Amino acid sequence: MLKASRKARALTAASAVVLALGVFAASAAAVPANFFGVVPQSSLSQEQLNTLKQGGVKEMRVALIWGAVQPTRSGALNWSEFDGTVEHAAKSGIELLPFIVGAPSWAVPSVNVPGAPGTKAPARLPVAGSAGTAWSTFLKAAVARYGTNGTFWSEHPTVPVKPVKAWQIWNEPNFKYFVAKPNPAEYGKLVKLSSTAIKGADPAAQVVLGGLFAKPAGARYLKGKKVMHATSPNWFGSYFLEQMYKTNPGIKSRFQGVALHPYVARYRQLPAEIEELRGVMTRSGDGAKGLWVTELGWSSEPPQGPSNVFAVGASGQARELKGAFTLLKQDAAKFRLRHVYWFSVDDAPETCNFCNGSGLFKKGFVPKKSWTEFTKFTGGTP
């Protein structure tokens, strides 16, 4: 009886452990309903946004281009196009994460992108002098219009109120196509300037760093204690972030989220990219902060080998999405992930090396296999 009793107690204890582990695994895999979002490459119609809503989309990351709203120094701000985006999204029940980018040429001169003939980018970020003042003024106006208690909502009483709660500062600031000479010290100054403007207009707003491209080609990076010389002005995202912290004392208090664009050939490579960035955050005393994956994706174009490792075919795109989302959902707590945005909703030919097929929908807004997989994670209907 004694042996049997001990065995029974051992089995009971073992069952409790198994049950506890099962509960932990289930809770670890649980993420908010708005965890998975999307990034469009064009303006979407109300009908298209309703399709996304039906598919379970609750979050969308969109560009707010300064130069498009304020093309001239003395001209009035033209919010009409972005108003339409905000209205359509709100009517579909979708919240927006704007990333603010694109200094107009009257504020910052455009120059040729090194190694990319015919392509131009701002020579620098708008952090000093009249450019810095104009940038701050623009941010204050944007937050006053679309943020908490924004004038857009009072001016459009029939539109459901979906104020912008978070603002992303620039896009891929470590990549030459968005600023010709990426500079982590300069970017830190932009973050500080932006935080002051945004928080001054809406103290409840969150400030999120611009999505760092994990490993651009030819970028400089740190190997041990040695800086590896770059063949381009680009920086690895982790090294760029490390230098931003080091050159801007006190910057940790000026933003609430770090963002990453971990483009990899296959989804199994994602943990290494995320852990590398989180390592920098931890060593900088910022490890408790949330991480946003604001772009992630593969192309449905036929495989092209080393010339485009992101092209994996229609079935491959669905496979990589499923693998990536499963992994990120399971490890959300471990990585302190807040949101994951798929790039992109729609294909946009000739805009990047894999944008021709990066969409969940192809021409005519026809859904791909990847859209069906996406809706399995959001609980929506394809």
C-alpha positions in Angstrom: 0.0 0.0 0.0 2.8 2.3 0.9 4.5 1.8 -2.5 1.2 2.2 -4.3 0.4 5.3 -2.3 3.8 6.8 -3.2 3.3 5.9 -6.8 -0.2 7.5 -6.8 1.2 10.7 -5.3 4.1 10.7 -7.9 1.6 10.2 -10.7 -0.6 13.0 -9.3 2.4 15.3 -9.0 3.5 14.4 -12.5 0.1 15.0 -13.9 0.0 18.4 -12.2 3.4 19.3 -13.8 2.2 18.2 -17.2 -1.1 20.2 -16.7 0.9 23.3 -15.6 3.2 23.0 -18.5 0.3 22.8 -20.9 -1.4 25.8 -19.4 2.0 27.7 -19.6 2.4 26.7 -23.2 -1.1 27.8 -24.0 -0.7 31.2 -22.3 2.7 31.7 -23.9 1.2 31.2 -27.3 -1.7 33.5 -26.6 -1.3 37.0 -28.2 -3.7 40.0 -28.5 -6.3 40.0 -31.2 -4.5 42.8 -32.9 -1.0 41.2 -32.8 -0.8 40.5 -36.5 -1.2 43.5 -38.9 -0.4 44.5 -42.5 1.4 47.1 -44.5 -0.2 48.2 -47.8 1.8 49.6 -50.7 -1.0 51.7 -52.2 -4.1 53.5 -51.1 -6.8 50.9 -50.4 -10.5 51.4 -51.2 -13.2 51.0 -48.6 -14.2 47.7 -50.2 -10.6 46.4 -50.0 -10.3 47.5 -46.3 -13.6 45.7 -45.6 -12.0 42.6 -47.1 -9.1 42.9 -44.7 -11.5 43.5 -41.8 -13.4 40.3 -42.8 -10.0 38.5 -42.7 -9.4 39.6 -39.1 -7.1 42.5 -39.7 -7.2 45.0 -36.9 -3.9 46.9 -37.3 -2.3 48.5 -40.4 1.0 50.4 -40.8 0.9 53.2 -43.2 3.2 55.9 -44.5 2.6 59.5 -43.6 4.9 61.4 -46.0 5.8 64.9 -44.8 6.6 66.1 -48.3 3.3 65.0 -49.6 1.3 66.9 -47.0 3.5 70.0 -47.0 5.2 70.2 -50.5 6.0 73.9 -50.1 7.4 75.8 -47.1 4.7 78.4 -46.9 1.8 76.4 -48.2 -1.0 75.1 -46.1 -0.9 71.5 -44.9 -2.9 69.3 -47.3 -4.3 66.4 -45.2 -6.9 65.3 -47.8 -5.2 62.0 -48.9 -4.3 60.9 -45.4 -7.8 61.9 -44.2 -9.2 59.4 -46.7 -6.9 56.6 -45.4 -7.8 57.4 -41.8 -11.6 57.5 -42.6 -11.6 54.3 -44.6 -9.6 52.4 -41.9 -11.8 53.7 -39.1 -14.9 52.6 -40.9 -13.5 49.1 -41.2 -12.5 49.0 -37.6 -8.8 49.0 -38.3 -6.3 51.0 -36.2 -3.4 52.7 -37.8 0.3 52.9 -37.1 1.7 55.8 -39.2 5.4 55.9 -39.9 6.4 59.5 -40.6 9.0 59.9 -43.3 10.1 61.9 -46.3 11.5 65.3 -45.7 10.5 67.8 -48.5 13.3 69.2 -50.6 12.6 72.8 -49.2 13.6 71.4 -45.7 16.4 69.0 -46.6 18.0 68.7 -50.0 17.7 65.5 -51.9 20.9 63.8 -53.1 21.7 60.7 -55.2 21.7 57.5 -53.3 25.2 56.1 -53.3 25.5 53.1 -55.7 21.9 53.6 -57.0 22.0 55.9 -60.1 18.8 57.9 -60.6 17.5 57.3 -57.0 17.4 60.2 -54.5 17.0 60.4 -50.8 17.2 63.2 -48.2 20.9 64.2 -47.6 20.3 64.0 -43.8 17.6 63.9 -41.2 15.6 67.0 -40.3 17.1 67.6 -36.9 18.8 71.0 -37.0 17.9 74.7 -37.7 14.8 75.5 -39.7 14.4 71.8 -40.8 14.2 70.6 -37.2 11.7 73.3 -36.3 9.5 72.5 -39.4 9.7 68.8 -38.6 8.5 69.4 -35.0 5.7 71.7 -36.2 4.5 69.0 -38.7 4.5 66.3 -36.0 2.5 68.4 -33.6 -0.1 69.2 -36.4 -0.4 65.5 -37.3 -0.9 64.4 -33.7 -3.3 67.2 -33.0 -5.4 66.1 -36.0 -5.4 62.3 -35.7 -4.4 61.5 -32.1 -6.4 61.5 -28.9 -9.0 64.3 -29.1 -7.8 65.1 -32.6 -9.7 67.6 -34.7 -10.2 65.0 -37.5 -12.7 63.1 -35.2 -14.7 66.1 -34.3 -14.8 67.3 -37.9 -16.1 63.9 -39.0 -18.8 62.9 -36.5 -20.0 60.0 -38.6 -16.6 58.3 -38.6 -16.0 55.8 -35.8 -13.3 57.3 -33.4 -10.1 55.3 -33.9 -7.4 57.8 -32.7 -3.7 57.1 -33.6 -2.1 55.8 -30.4 1.5 55.2 -31.6 3.7 57.0 -34.1 6.8 55.5 -35.8 9.7 57.8 -36.4 11.1 57.4 -40.0 11.5 54.2 -41.8 14.7 52.1 -41.9 17.0 54.9 -40.8 20.0 52.6 -41.2 19.3 52.1 -44.9 20.5 54.5 -47.6 17.3 54.6 -49.5 15.6 56.6 -46.7 18.5 58.8 -45.8 21.5 58.9 -48.0 24.0 58.8 -45.2 22.5 56.9 -42.2 23.9 58.2 -38.9 22.8 56.7 -35.6 23.8 59.8 -33.6 21.7 62.0 -35.9 18.8 59.6 -35.7 18.8 59.7 -31.9 18.5 63.5 -32.1 15.5 63.0 -34.4 13.9 60.6 -31.9 14.3 63.1 -29.1 13.0 66.0 -31.2 10.0 63.9 -32.3 9.2 62.6 -28.8 9.0 66.2 -27.5 6.7 67.2 -30.2 4.4 64.1 -30.1 4.2 63.9 -26.3 3.6 67.7 -26.1 0.5 67.2 -28.3 -0.7 63.9 -26.8 0.9 62.8 -23.6 -0.7 59.3 -24.0 0.9 58.7 -27.4 3.5 56.1 -27.9 6.7 56.8 -29.8 8.2 53.8 -31.8 11.6 53.8 -33.5 11.7 53.4 -37.2 11.9 49.8 -38.3 15.6 48.8 -38.6 16.5 46.7 -41.6 18.3 43.9 -39.9 21.1 43.3 -42.3 21.3 45.5 -45.5 23.8 44.4 -48.1 27.3 45.9 -47.7 26.5 47.4 -44.3 29.0 48.0 -41.5 28.7 45.8 -38.4 30.5 44.8 -35.3 32.4 41.5 -35.2 33.6 41.0 -31.6 35.1 44.4 -30.9 36.0 45.1 -34.5 34.0 47.3 -36.8 33.8 45.6 -40.2 34.2 48.1 -43.0 31.2 48.6 -45.2 31.0 48.9 -48.9 27.9 51.1 -48.6 26.6 53.7 -46.1 24.3 51.1 -44.6 24.5 49.8 -41.0 23.3 46.5 -39.6 20.3 47.2 -37.5 21.8 46.0 -34.2 25.0 48.0 -34.6 23.0 51.1 -35.6 20.8 50.8 -32.5 23.9 50.2 -30.2 25.5 53.4 -31.5 22.2 55.4 -31.2 22.1 54.5 -27.5 25.8 55.3 -26.9 25.7 58.7 -28.7 22.4 59.9 -27.1 22.5 59.7 -23.3 19.1 59.5 -21.8 17.4 58.5 -25.0 15.7 55.4 -23.5 13.1 57.6 -21.9 12.1 59.1 -25.2 10.5 56.2 -26.9 8.3 53.2 -26.0 9.1 50.6 -28.6 12.0 49.4 -30.8 11.1 48.2 -34.3 12.8 45.6 -36.6 12.5 44.5 -40.2 14.0 41.0 -40.0 14.0 40.1 -43.7 15.5 36.6 -43.9 15.7 33.9 -46.6 13.7 31.4 -44.4 11.6 31.9 -41.3 13.8 29.7 -39.2 16.5 32.4 -39.3 14.2 34.9 -37.5 15.2 34.1 -33.9 18.8 34.9 -34.5 18.0 38.3 -35.9 15.6 39.1 -33.1 18.0 37.8 -30.4 20.8 39.9 -31.8 18.8 43.1 -31.5 17.4 42.2 -28.1 20.9 41.6 -26.9 21.8 45.2 -27.8 18.7 46.4 -25.9 19.6 44.4 -22.8 23.2 45.5 -22.8 22.0 49.1 -23.1 19.7 48.7 -20.1 16.6 48.7 -22.2 15.7 45.0 -22.3 12.3 45.4 -20.8 11.0 47.5 -23.7 8.7 46.0 -26.3 9.8 45.0 -29.8 7.6 45.7 -32.9 8.2 43.7 -36.1 6.9 46.4 -38.4 7.8 44.6 -41.7 8.2 40.9 -42.5 7.5 39.1 -45.7 8.4 37.0 -48.8 7.5 37.2 -52.4 5.2 34.9 -54.3 7.3 35.3 -57.4 9.0 32.1 -58.7 12.3 31.3 -56.9 15.2 33.2 -58.4 18.1 31.8 -56.5 20.8 34.1 -54.9 19.6 37.1 -56.9 16.4 37.3 -54.8 16.2 34.9 -51.9 12.8 36.4 -50.8 11.1 35.0 -54.0 9.7 31.6 -52.9 6.7 31.1 -55.1 3.0 31.2 -54.1 3.1 28.1 -52.0 6.4 29.0 -50.5 5.1 32.4 -49.5 2.2 30.8 -47.7 4.6 28.3 -46.1 7.0 31.0 -44.8 4.1 33.1 -43.5 2.8 30.1 -41.6 6.2 29.2 -40.2 7.1 32.8 -39.2 3.7 33.6 -37.6 3.7 30.3 -35.7 7.2 30.9 -34.4 6.6 34.6 -33.4 3.3 33.8 -31.7 4.9 31.0 -29.7 7.9 33.2 -28.7 6.0 36.5 -28.3 6.6 36.6 -24.5 10.2 35.6 -24.8 11.0 38.3 -27.3 8.6 40.8 -25.8 6.8 41.2 -29.1 4.0 43.7 -29.3 3.0 43.6 -33.0 4.0 41.8 -36.2 3.1 43.4 -39.6 3.2 41.5 -42.8 4.7 43.4 -45.8 2.6 43.7 -47.8 -1.1 43.8 -48.5 -0.7 44.3 -52.3 1.9 43.8 -54.9 3.7 46.9 -56.2 5.8 46.2 -59.3 9.3 47.6 -59.5 9.3 49.4 -56.1 11.8 47.0 -54.4 13.5 43.7 -55.3 10.7 41.6 -54.0 7.7 44.0 -54.0 6.4 42.6 -57.3 5.1 39.6 -55.3 5.2 40.6 -51.7 1.4 41.1 -51.4 -1.2 38.8 -49.8 -3.3 39.9 -52.8 -2.2 40.1 -56.5 -3.5 42.4 -59.2 -7.2 43.0 -59.0 -7.0 42.3 -55.2 -7.2 38.6 -55.9 -6.2 36.7 -52.8 -3.2 34.4 -52.7 -2.6 31.3 -50.7 -0.8 33.4 -48.1 -3.9 35.3 -47.4 -5.7 32.1 -46.4 -2.8 31.3 -44.1 -2.9 34.8 -42.6 -6.6 34.6 -41.7 -5.9 31.4 -39.8 -3.9 33.4 -37.3 -6.4 36.3 -37.0 -9.5 34.2 -36.9 -10.9 35.9 -39.9 -12.5 34.6 -43.1 -10.5 34.6 -46.3 
